[in-house]
């Protein structure tokens, strides 16, 4: 495996366990282009992996799309950025090994989508999730969310763009467990033991057969919604509304 930039993504692999830590704590682990590409590359090149664990450094799991350079981006730049994030979400959801998310603090937008794309989704008691993408008319992760928590719950979450607590996330199926960070190591060991029950080939084939395979439709939804003129203006307007609250 070619090592990605370990200043933004910490990678550790041992005995079939691949551990990935988003390492941009000063920006709440926002998904910059370099971080997205590092994640895609690492997952694609992973060898002899039985389980992958994804977590964030600092106070938050992931605050979503990195808006730091928004003023310098065109609609076309933004479309490409969102396409690459969707590519990352698909790489996680369809990985040939189970991916576990350990989420704490804020999980917003694409960060919440990244959490939702995983097999097991462990929320710390302080976790807060929000999916505001439809505020700027963007279909990112919508089908996966629908299959995960059901049509009514998905619509309720996306219409209100409400903040979900860890307990509410568990109740609707967005989270699979709630556990404080000091219990995460034991949970990871439990998941490793469960994954070892199947051979690597059986595990990969099982994951492929039981995944929600709407990859082409999800890419089309991104192109249709993000490709409509005015994406940058819609995102900037949303950002200003959030700042004025």
C-alpha positions as CSV (number, residue, x, y, z in Angstrom):
1,X,0.0,0.0,0.0
2,X,1.3,3.4,-0.9
3,X,1.3,5.6,2.2
4,X,-1.0,8.6,2.1
5,X,-0.1,11.9,3.7
6,X,0.0,10.8,7.4
7,X,-0.4,14.4,8.5
8,X,-4.1,14.4,7.4
9,X,-4.8,10.6,7.7
10,X,-3.2,8.3,10.2
11,X,-3.0,4.7,9.0
12,X,-2.2,1.7,11.1
13,X,-2.5,-1.9,10.0
14,X,-1.8,-5.0,12.0
15,X,-3.1,-8.6,11.9
16,X,-5.9,-7.8,9.5
17,X,-7.1,-4.7,11.3
18,X,-6.8,-1.4,9.3
19,X,-7.3,1.7,11.5
20,X,-7.8,5.1,9.9
21,X,-7.9,8.3,11.9
22,X,-8.9,11.6,10.2
23,X,-6.2,14.0,11.4
24,X,-7.4,17.5,10.8
25,X,-8.6,18.4,14.3
26,X,-8.1,22.2,13.8
27,X,-10.9,22.0,11.1
28,X,-13.0,19.4,12.9
29,X,-11.7,16.9,10.4
30,X,-13.4,18.6,7.5
31,X,-13.1,16.6,4.2
32,X,-10.5,18.5,2.2
33,X,-9.7,17.2,-1.3
34,X,-6.4,15.7,0.0
35,X,-8.1,13.9,2.9
36,X,-10.8,12.5,0.5
37,X,-8.2,11.2,-1.9
38,X,-6.1,9.7,0.9
39,X,-9.1,7.8,2.2
40,X,-10.1,6.6,-1.3
41,X,-6.5,5.5,-2.0
42,X,-6.0,3.7,1.3
43,X,-9.2,1.8,1.1
44,X,-8.6,0.8,-2.5
45,X,-5.1,-0.4,-1.8
46,X,-5.8,-2.2,1.5
47,X,-4.6,-5.8,1.5
48,X,-5.3,-8.7,3.9
49,X,-7.8,-6.6,5.7
50,X,-10.6,-8.3,7.8
51,X,-11.8,-5.1,9.5
52,X,-11.4,-1.4,9.0
53,X,-12.0,1.1,11.8
54,X,-12.6,4.8,11.0
55,X,-12.4,7.6,13.6
56,X,-11.5,11.2,14.0
57,X,-8.8,13.0,15.9
58,X,-9.6,15.8,18.3
59,X,-13.1,16.8,19.5
60,X,-15.1,15.7,16.5
61,X,-15.5,12.8,14.0
62,X,-16.0,14.9,10.9
63,X,-17.6,18.3,10.2
64,X,-18.3,17.4,6.5
65,X,-17.3,19.3,3.3
66,X,-14.4,21.7,3.8
67,X,-15.7,25.2,3.1
68,X,-12.4,26.9,3.8
69,X,-11.7,27.8,0.2
70,X,-15.3,28.2,-1.0
71,X,-14.8,31.7,-2.3
72,X,-12.2,30.5,-4.7
73,X,-14.2,27.6,-6.2
74,X,-16.4,27.5,-9.2
75,X,-19.6,25.5,-9.6
76,X,-17.6,23.0,-11.6
77,X,-14.9,22.7,-8.9
78,X,-17.7,22.0,-6.3
79,X,-19.3,19.4,-8.5
80,X,-16.0,17.6,-8.8
81,X,-15.4,17.8,-5.1
82,X,-18.8,16.3,-4.3
83,X,-18.3,13.6,-6.9
84,X,-15.1,12.6,-5.2
85,X,-16.9,12.5,-1.8
86,X,-19.6,10.3,-3.2
87,X,-16.8,8.1,-4.6
88,X,-15.4,7.9,-1.1
89,X,-18.8,7.0,0.4
90,X,-19.2,4.2,-2.1
91,X,-15.7,2.9,-1.4
92,X,-16.5,2.7,2.3
93,X,-20.0,1.2,1.7
94,X,-18.8,-1.4,-0.8
95,X,-15.4,-2.1,0.7
96,X,-14.5,-5.9,0.5
97,X,-14.1,-5.8,4.3
98,X,-16.5,-4.4,7.0
99,X,-15.9,-0.8,8.0
100,X,-16.7,0.4,11.6
101,X,-17.2,4.1,12.3
102,X,-16.4,5.3,15.8
103,X,-18.1,8.7,15.9
104,X,-17.9,11.4,18.6
105,X,-18.7,15.1,18.7
106,X,-20.0,16.7,15.5
107,X,-20.9,14.6,12.4
108,X,-22.3,17.1,9.9
109,X,-23.2,16.7,6.2
110,X,-20.7,14.5,4.4
111,X,-19.2,13.6,7.8
112,X,-22.6,12.2,8.8
113,X,-22.8,10.5,5.4
114,X,-19.4,8.9,6.0
115,X,-20.6,7.6,9.4
116,X,-23.8,6.2,7.7
117,X,-21.9,4.4,5.0
118,X,-20.2,2.1,7.5
119,X,-21.3,-1.4,8.6
120,X,-21.3,-0.7,12.3
121,X,-21.8,2.9,13.5
122,X,-20.8,3.4,17.1
123,X,-21.8,6.8,18.5
124,X,-20.2,8.3,21.6
125,X,-22.7,9.7,24.1
126,X,-21.7,13.3,23.0
127,X,-22.3,12.6,19.3
128,X,-24.5,15.0,17.3
129,X,-25.5,14.3,13.7
130,X,-26.9,16.6,11.1
131,X,-27.5,16.3,7.3
132,X,-28.0,19.8,5.8
133,X,-27.3,19.0,2.2
134,X,-30.8,19.6,0.9
135,X,-30.5,23.2,2.2
136,X,-28.4,23.8,-0.9
137,X,-30.3,21.1,-3.0
138,X,-27.6,18.4,-2.9
139,X,-28.4,14.7,-3.1
140,X,-25.4,13.3,-1.2
141,X,-26.0,9.9,0.5
142,X,-29.7,10.2,0.3
143,X,-30.4,6.6,-1.0
144,X,-28.1,5.0,1.5
145,X,-29.9,6.9,4.3
146,X,-33.3,5.8,3.0
147,X,-32.2,2.1,2.9
148,X,-30.6,2.5,6.3
149,X,-33.4,4.2,8.3
150,X,-36.5,4.0,6.1
151,X,-38.3,6.5,3.9
152,X,-40.3,8.3,6.6
153,X,-37.4,8.7,9.0
154,X,-35.1,9.8,6.1
155,X,-37.5,12.4,4.9
156,X,-38.1,13.7,8.5
157,X,-34.4,14.1,9.0
158,X,-33.7,15.7,5.7
159,X,-36.7,18.1,5.7
160,X,-35.9,19.5,9.1
161,X,-32.1,19.1,8.9
162,X,-32.5,18.4,12.6
163,X,-29.6,17.7,14.9
164,X,-29.8,14.1,16.2
165,X,-28.4,13.1,19.5
166,X,-26.7,9.8,20.0
167,X,-29.9,8.4,21.5
168,X,-32.0,9.6,18.6
169,X,-29.5,8.3,16.1
170,X,-29.7,4.8,17.7
171,X,-33.5,4.9,17.9
172,X,-33.8,5.5,14.1
173,X,-31.1,3.1,13.1
174,X,-28.5,5.7,12.0
175,X,-26.2,4.5,14.9
176,X,-25.9,0.8,15.7
177,X,-24.4,1.2,19.2
178,X,-23.8,3.9,21.8
179,X,-20.5,3.6,23.7
180,X,-18.1,6.0,25.4
181,X,-14.7,6.2,23.9
182,X,-13.1,4.2,26.7
183,X,-15.1,1.2,25.6
184,X,-14.3,1.4,21.9
185,X,-11.2,-0.8,22.1
186,X,-13.3,-3.7,23.5
187,X,-15.9,-3.2,20.9
188,X,-13.4,-3.3,18.1
189,X,-12.0,-6.6,19.5
190,X,-15.6,-8.0,19.5
191,X,-16.1,-6.9,15.9
192,X,-12.8,-8.6,14.9
193,X,-13.8,-11.8,16.5
194,X,-17.1,-11.7,14.6
195,X,-15.5,-11.1,11.3
196,X,-13.0,-14.0,11.8
197,X,-16.0,-16.4,11.7
198,X,-16.0,-16.3,7.9
199,X,-13.2,-16.9,5.5
200,X,-11.9,-13.8,3.7
201,X,-13.6,-14.9,0.4
202,X,-16.9,-15.6,2.1
203,X,-16.7,-12.3,4.0
204,X,-16.1,-10.4,0.8
205,X,-18.9,-12.2,-1.1
206,X,-21.3,-11.8,1.7
207,X,-20.7,-8.0,1.9
208,X,-21.1,-7.7,-1.8
209,X,-24.4,-9.6,-1.9
210,X,-25.9,-7.7,1.1
211,X,-24.9,-4.2,0.3
212,X,-27.2,-1.6,-1.1
213,X,-25.8,-1.3,-4.6
214,X,-27.2,2.0,-6.1
215,X,-23.8,3.3,-7.2
216,X,-24.8,4.5,-10.6
217,X,-28.0,6.1,-9.3
218,X,-26.1,7.9,-6.5
219,X,-23.6,9.3,-9.0
220,X,-26.4,10.4,-11.2
221,X,-28.2,12.1,-8.3
222,X,-25.0,14.1,-7.5
223,X,-24.5,15.2,-11.1
224,X,-28.2,16.2,-11.4
225,X,-28.4,18.2,-8.2
226,X,-24.8,19.6,-7.9
227,X,-24.7,20.3,-11.7
228,X,-27.6,22.8,-11.6
229,X,-26.1,26.3,-12.0
230,X,-25.7,28.3,-8.8
231,X,-24.4,25.6,-6.5
232,X,-21.7,27.9,-5.0
233,X,-24.3,30.6,-4.4
234,X,-26.6,28.2,-2.6
235,X,-23.8,26.9,-0.4
236,X,-22.7,30.4,0.5
237,X,-26.3,31.5,1.3
238,X,-26.6,28.5,3.6
239,X,-23.3,29.3,5.3
240,X,-24.5,32.9,5.9
241,X,-27.7,31.6,7.4
242,X,-25.8,29.4,9.8
243,X,-23.4,32.2,10.8
244,X,-26.4,34.5,11.5
245,X,-28.0,32.1,13.9
